[in-house]
């Protein structure tokens, strides 16, 4: 065995072909520049995911040119600056089917979806990974703030070092086979460190602001997107208190998420929260804060990164991306799992992910299902 290079591959960097997923942002741009500087055979790939006509049909910088076009332009400028080949792949139809349609349907089921996870699960780590293999790549590299480490049983997924930037929650669907090919060179950095890298390499995106929105939901107006995709989504119905009283009317459950307090449209002597959505009856269920608390959850489509435990496992879980981990016991059940929280938690929303951690390591996770006792 020769010496491992910086990506844990037993080859000289010049003999190691890496495909870098380049979004046009500072993270993936700095990643590509870093690896090119280290002498790797770097190929940049940008995915055209939506709004193809606008993205390629308008001059970039022209009033109204869409963000997708600008991001592709930025990725190409970075690739030119660091001297690597760059390809744009049209994944629009698969992104529409796997991510955008799923996003709309999930809301209509009374869930709160996470399209970034679905995108990683399907378009990026399934389809782009296959493309990377076709290009003869030894690794698919992304700018995610997560870490891949090699343990006694193979590759492991760990949190990014900076807790404010850690993106491991969004990567819980990564399979063991995918993790063999994936690399995350920025996982040990914070955002300032990444921007410093971008400045060091003179990248034209070094000061580009972080994206705040879901890429296909400009301005965070997700209800507009769902209405466009599913014109019959706005079905009005009753707002019902957990004690059975009808306390108001709503214009469609897609405007509500579990845990929401503001903008519900009803008032009373106590603050009310959305505690459940009943899509079949078009009802929004509200109640006081204690009604939000849950200590048990059912998960579906659980992915284990590493061995599947044969009994109950004590772990920490994250129930939302921005939430701190909490102690729990998880038991695998078929392709799902049962989770018992040590202390009840508020705002456990169907459609969100429950991700299992032990220390910094991600053990897996699954999708939170609706409580059968709570329409």
C-alpha positions as CSV (number, residue, x, y, z in Angstrom):
1,X,0.0,0.0,0.0
2,X,1.2,3.5,-0.8
3,X,0.6,6.6,1.2
4,X,-3.0,7.8,1.3
5,X,-3.6,11.2,-0.2
6,X,-5.7,13.9,1.6
7,X,-8.9,12.2,0.4
8,X,-8.0,8.9,1.9
9,X,-7.4,7.3,-1.5
10,X,-4.3,5.2,-2.2
11,X,-3.1,7.2,-5.2
12,X,-1.1,10.3,-6.0
13,X,-3.4,13.3,-6.3
14,X,-2.5,13.7,-10.0
15,X,-3.7,10.2,-10.6
16,X,-7.0,10.7,-8.6
17,X,-9.9,12.0,-10.6
18,X,-12.5,13.8,-8.5
19,X,-15.9,15.2,-9.5
20,X,-16.8,18.2,-7.5
21,X,-20.5,19.1,-7.4
22,X,-20.4,22.9,-8.0
23,X,-23.5,24.9,-7.1
24,X,-22.0,28.3,-7.8
25,X,-21.8,29.1,-4.1
26,X,-18.7,29.7,-2.0
27,X,-18.5,26.3,-0.3
28,X,-18.3,24.1,-3.4
29,X,-16.2,26.7,-5.2
30,X,-13.6,26.7,-2.4
31,X,-13.7,22.9,-2.4
32,X,-12.9,22.7,-6.1
33,X,-10.1,25.3,-5.8
34,X,-8.6,23.5,-2.8
35,X,-8.4,20.2,-4.6
36,X,-7.1,21.7,-7.8
37,X,-4.4,23.4,-5.8
38,X,-3.5,20.1,-4.2
39,X,-2.9,18.6,-7.6
40,X,-6.0,16.4,-8.1
41,X,-7.6,15.7,-11.5
42,X,-10.7,17.8,-10.8
43,X,-13.8,17.9,-12.9
44,X,-16.5,20.4,-12.0
45,X,-20.2,19.5,-12.5
46,X,-23.2,21.8,-12.0
47,X,-26.7,20.5,-12.0
48,X,-29.4,22.4,-14.0
49,X,-32.3,21.6,-11.7
50,X,-35.2,23.9,-12.6
51,X,-36.3,26.9,-14.7
52,X,-34.2,25.8,-17.6
53,X,-35.7,28.2,-20.1
54,X,-35.0,31.3,-18.0
55,X,-31.6,29.9,-16.8
56,X,-30.2,29.6,-20.3
57,X,-32.4,31.9,-22.3
58,X,-31.5,35.3,-20.7
59,X,-28.3,37.1,-20.6
60,X,-26.9,36.8,-17.0
61,X,-27.1,40.0,-15.2
62,X,-30.1,41.1,-17.2
63,X,-33.0,42.3,-15.1
64,X,-35.1,39.3,-14.1
65,X,-32.5,36.6,-14.8
66,X,-33.2,33.8,-12.4
67,X,-30.9,32.6,-9.7
68,X,-30.3,29.2,-11.4
69,X,-28.8,31.0,-14.4
70,X,-26.6,33.2,-12.1
71,X,-25.4,30.2,-10.1
72,X,-24.5,28.2,-13.2
73,X,-22.6,31.3,-14.5
74,X,-20.8,31.7,-11.2
75,X,-19.8,28.0,-11.2
76,X,-18.4,28.3,-14.7
77,X,-16.5,31.5,-13.8
78,X,-14.9,29.7,-10.9
79,X,-14.0,26.6,-13.0
80,X,-12.3,28.9,-15.5
81,X,-10.5,30.8,-12.8
82,X,-8.9,27.6,-11.4
83,X,-8.4,25.9,-14.8
84,X,-10.7,22.9,-14.5
85,X,-13.2,21.4,-17.0
86,X,-16.8,22.2,-16.1
87,X,-20.0,20.5,-17.2
88,X,-23.6,21.4,-16.8
89,X,-26.0,18.4,-16.5
90,X,-29.7,18.9,-17.2
91,X,-31.4,17.1,-14.3
92,X,-34.5,19.2,-14.5
93,X,-37.0,16.5,-15.2
94,X,-35.7,14.1,-12.5
95,X,-35.5,17.0,-10.0
96,X,-39.2,17.9,-10.8
97,X,-40.3,14.3,-10.3
98,X,-38.1,13.4,-7.3
99,X,-38.0,16.7,-5.3
100,X,-40.5,19.3,-6.4
101,X,-43.5,17.0,-6.9
102,X,-42.7,15.2,-3.7
103,X,-42.5,18.6,-1.8
104,X,-46.0,19.6,-3.0
105,X,-47.5,16.1,-2.3
106,X,-45.9,16.1,1.2
107,X,-47.6,19.3,2.1
108,X,-51.0,18.0,0.9
109,X,-50.5,15.0,3.2
110,X,-50.2,17.4,6.1
111,X,-46.4,17.0,6.4
112,X,-43.5,19.5,6.6
113,X,-41.1,18.2,4.0
114,X,-37.3,18.7,3.7
115,X,-36.6,18.9,0.0
116,X,-32.8,19.3,0.5
117,X,-32.7,15.8,2.0
118,X,-34.7,14.4,-0.9
119,X,-32.4,16.1,-3.4
120,X,-29.3,14.6,-1.7
121,X,-31.0,11.2,-1.6
122,X,-32.0,11.1,-5.2
123,X,-30.6,13.6,-7.7
124,X,-27.3,14.3,-6.0
125,X,-26.1,11.1,-4.4
126,X,-27.8,8.6,-6.6
127,X,-27.8,10.1,-10.0
128,X,-24.8,12.4,-9.9
129,X,-22.8,9.6,-8.2
130,X,-23.6,7.3,-11.1
131,X,-22.4,10.1,-13.5
132,X,-19.2,10.5,-11.4
133,X,-18.5,6.8,-11.8
134,X,-19.2,7.1,-15.6
135,X,-16.5,9.8,-15.7
136,X,-14.0,7.5,-14.1
137,X,-14.0,9.4,-10.8
138,X,-12.4,8.0,-7.7
139,X,-14.5,10.3,-5.5
140,X,-17.6,12.6,-5.7
141,X,-16.8,15.7,-3.6
142,X,-19.2,18.2,-2.2
143,X,-19.0,21.4,-0.1
144,X,-21.1,20.0,2.7
145,X,-20.1,20.7,6.3
146,X,-19.9,17.1,7.4
147,X,-17.0,14.6,7.9
148,X,-16.3,11.2,6.5
149,X,-14.0,9.1,8.7
150,X,-12.9,5.5,8.3
151,X,-13.7,3.3,11.3
152,X,-13.2,-0.4,12.1
153,X,-16.2,-1.4,9.9
154,X,-15.6,1.0,7.1
155,X,-16.6,4.6,6.2
156,X,-18.5,6.6,8.8
157,X,-20.4,9.9,8.6
158,X,-19.7,12.5,11.3
159,X,-20.9,16.0,12.1
160,X,-19.1,19.0,10.8
161,X,-16.7,20.5,13.4
162,X,-18.5,23.8,13.5
163,X,-21.9,23.2,15.2
164,X,-23.4,26.3,13.5
165,X,-22.6,25.0,10.0
166,X,-23.0,21.2,10.5
167,X,-25.1,19.7,7.7
168,X,-25.0,16.1,8.7
169,X,-28.7,16.1,9.4
170,X,-29.4,16.6,5.7
171,X,-27.2,13.6,4.8
172,X,-28.8,10.9,6.9
173,X,-30.1,9.0,3.8
174,X,-26.5,8.5,2.5
175,X,-25.9,4.8,2.0
176,X,-22.8,2.9,2.9
177,X,-22.0,2.3,-0.7
178,X,-22.3,6.1,-1.4
179,X,-20.2,7.0,1.5
180,X,-17.3,4.9,0.0
181,X,-17.2,7.4,-2.9
182,X,-18.2,10.6,-1.2
183,X,-15.8,13.1,0.3
184,X,-16.4,16.4,2.3
185,X,-13.1,18.4,2.5
186,X,-14.6,21.4,4.3
187,X,-16.0,19.4,7.2
188,X,-13.4,20.6,9.7
189,X,-13.8,24.3,8.8
190,X,-16.2,27.1,9.8
191,X,-17.7,29.5,7.3
192,X,-15.0,32.1,7.9
193,X,-12.4,29.5,7.1
194,X,-14.1,28.6,3.9
195,X,-14.4,32.3,2.8
196,X,-10.7,32.7,3.7
197,X,-9.9,29.8,1.3
198,X,-12.0,31.4,-1.4
199,X,-10.2,34.7,-1.0
200,X,-6.8,33.0,-1.0
201,X,-7.6,31.5,-4.4
202,X,-9.0,34.7,-5.7
203,X,-12.4,33.2,-6.5
204,X,-15.1,35.5,-7.9
205,X,-17.7,34.2,-5.4
206,X,-15.6,34.7,-2.2
207,X,-18.1,37.3,-0.9
208,X,-21.3,35.8,-2.3
209,X,-24.0,35.6,0.4
210,X,-25.3,32.2,1.6
211,X,-28.5,31.0,0.1
212,X,-31.3,31.3,2.6
213,X,-34.2,29.7,0.7
214,X,-35.1,26.4,-0.8
215,X,-33.7,26.8,-4.3
216,X,-37.0,26.5,-6.1
217,X,-39.0,28.6,-3.6
218,X,-37.9,32.2,-4.2
219,X,-38.4,34.4,-1.1
220,X,-39.7,31.4,0.9
221,X,-43.2,31.6,-0.6
222,X,-43.8,27.9,-0.7
223,X,-47.6,28.2,-0.7
224,X,-47.3,29.9,-4.1
225,X,-45.2,27.1,-5.5
226,X,-47.6,24.4,-4.2
227,X,-50.6,26.3,-5.5
228,X,-49.0,26.4,-9.0
229,X,-48.2,22.7,-8.9
230,X,-51.4,21.6,-7.3
231,X,-54.2,24.1,-8.2
232,X,-56.7,22.3,-6.0
233,X,-54.5,22.5,-2.9
234,X,-56.3,25.4,-1.3
235,X,-59.2,23.5,0.2
236,X,-60.8,25.5,3.2
237,X,-61.8,23.8,6.3
238,X,-62.3,24.0,10.1
239,X,-59.8,24.9,12.7
240,X,-60.5,22.5,15.6
241,X,-59.4,22.6,19.2
242,X,-58.0,19.4,20.7
243,X,-61.1,19.4,22.9
244,X,-63.3,19.1,19.8
245,X,-64.6,22.6,19.5
246,X,-64.5,24.3,16.1
247,X,-62.7,27.6,16.7
248,X,-62.3,29.0,13.2
249,X,-61.8,28.5,9.5
250,X,-58.7,28.2,7.4
251,X,-57.9,28.6,3.6
252,X,-55.9,25.4,3.2
253,X,-53.7,23.2,5.4
254,X,-50.7,23.9,3.2
255,X,-50.5,27.3,5.1
256,X,-49.9,25.5,8.5
257,X,-47.1,23.5,10.0
258,X,-47.0,21.6,13.3
259,X,-45.6,23.8,16.1
260,X,-46.8,27.0,14.4
261,X,-48.1,29.7,16.8
262,X,-48.3,32.9,14.8
263,X,-50.8,33.6,12.0
264,X,-53.1,30.7,13.0
265,X,-56.2,33.0,12.7
266,X,-57.8,32.2,16.1
267,X,-57.3,33.8,19.4
268,X,-58.3,32.9,23.0
269,X,-57.4,33.2,26.6
270,X,-54.3,31.0,26.1
271,X,-51.7,30.9,23.3
272,X,-52.7,28.2,20.7
273,X,-50.4,26.1,18.5
274,X,-50.9,23.9,15.5
275,X,-50.6,20.4,17.0
276,X,-51.8,18.4,14.1
277,X,-53.1,18.4,10.5
278,X,-55.9,16.2,9.2
279,X,-55.6,16.3,5.4
280,X,-58.5,13.9,4.7
281,X,-61.0,16.1,6.6
282,X,-59.1,19.4,5.7
283,X,-58.8,20.2,9.4
284,X,-56.2,22.1,11.3
285,X,-55.9,20.9,15.0
286,X,-54.9,23.5,17.5
287,X,-54.2,23.3,21.3
288,X,-52.2,24.7,24.2
289,X,-48.4,24.1,24.3
290,X,-48.6,20.9,26.4
291,X,-50.6,19.3,23.6
292,X,-47.5,19.7,21.3
293,X,-45.4,17.5,23.5
294,X,-44.5,14.0,22.3
295,X,-42.4,11.3,23.8
296,X,-42.9,8.6,21.1
297,X,-42.5,8.7,17.3
298,X,-42.9,6.3,14.5
299,X,-40.4,6.5,11.6
300,X,-40.5,5.1,8.1
301,X,-37.9,4.5,5.4
302,X,-35.1,4.4,8.0
303,X,-31.6,4.4,6.7
304,X,-28.8,2.9,8.8
305,X,-25.2,4.1,8.1
306,X,-23.4,1.0,9.4
307,X,-24.9,-2.1,10.9
308,X,-28.6,-2.3,11.8
309,X,-28.9,-2.7,15.6
310,X,-30.6,-6.0,16.7
311,X,-32.1,-4.4,19.8
312,X,-32.9,-1.0,21.5
313,X,-30.2,1.6,21.0
314,X,-29.5,4.6,23.2
315,X,-28.7,7.6,21.0
316,X,-29.1,11.3,20.7
317,X,-31.6,12.4,18.0
318,X,-32.2,15.7,16.1
319,X,-35.9,16.2,15.2
320,X,-35.2,19.4,13.1
321,X,-32.1,20.6,11.5
322,X,-31.7,23.6,13.8
323,X,-32.6,21.8,17.0
324,X,-30.1,20.6,19.6
325,X,-29.8,16.8,19.9
326,X,-31.9,15.1,22.7
327,X,-31.6,11.8,24.3
328,X,-33.7,8.9,23.0
329,X,-33.9,5.1,22.6
330,X,-34.5,3.8,19.1
331,X,-35.6,0.3,18.1
332,X,-35.5,-0.8,14.5
333,X,-38.8,-2.3,13.2
334,X,-38.7,-3.6,9.6
335,X,-37.8,-0.7,7.4
336,X,-38.9,1.8,10.1
337,X,-38.2,2.4,13.7
338,X,-39.8,3.3,17.0
339,X,-38.3,6.2,19.0
340,X,-38.9,6.9,22.7
341,X,-37.7,10.3,23.8
342,X,-36.2,10.6,27.3
343,X,-38.0,14.0,27.7
344,X,-41.1,14.9,25.7
345,X,-40.4,17.4,22.9
346,X,-42.6,20.1,21.2
347,X,-43.1,20.6,17.5
348,X,-42.4,17.0,16.3
349,X,-43.6,17.5,12.7
350,X,-44.6,14.7,10.3
351,X,-42.4,14.8,7.2
352,X,-39.4,16.1,9.1
353,X,-36.4,13.8,9.8
354,X,-35.3,12.2,13.0
355,X,-31.6,11.6,12.8
356,X,-29.6,9.4,15.2
357,X,-26.3,10.4,16.6
358,X,-23.8,8.8,18.9
359,X,-21.2,11.5,19.8
360,X,-20.3,13.1,16.5
361,X,-21.2,10.0,14.4
362,X,-24.4,9.8,12.4
363,X,-25.9,6.3,12.8
364,X,-28.8,6.9,10.4
365,X,-32.3,8.3,10.5
366,X,-35.8,8.2,9.2
367,X,-38.9,10.2,8.3
368,X,-41.4,11.2,11.1
369,X,-44.8,9.8,10.5
370,X,-48.2,11.1,11.5
371,X,-49.4,10.1,15.0
372,X,-52.3,7.7,14.3
373,X,-54.0,9.2,17.5
374,X,-53.7,12.7,16.2
375,X,-55.5,13.7,13.0
